[in-house]
């Protein structure tokens, strides 16, 4: 759910209700923006998983 919200903010490919008022993002920027969003969501996701499931990370480290 969080990832979908982040993606809809930054990725022009996701339909937005107020898209008509905004200028279209150049196509060359789209992959970069998507990569940044993916990295950000991975960092947030790993923190979220660590708080809920610390045992899995301990097993992986061993």
HUTA-V732756 format. One record per run of one state. SS is the DSSP state (hx for helix, st for strand, lp for the rest). FROM is the first residue (numbers start at 1). TO is the last residue. Records with the same first field share a line. If there is no record, write none. Layout:
SS->FROM-TO + FROM-TO
//
This chain:
lp->1-1 + 11-18 + 22-26 + 53-53 + 62-62
hx->2-10 + 19-21 + 27-52 + 54-61
//
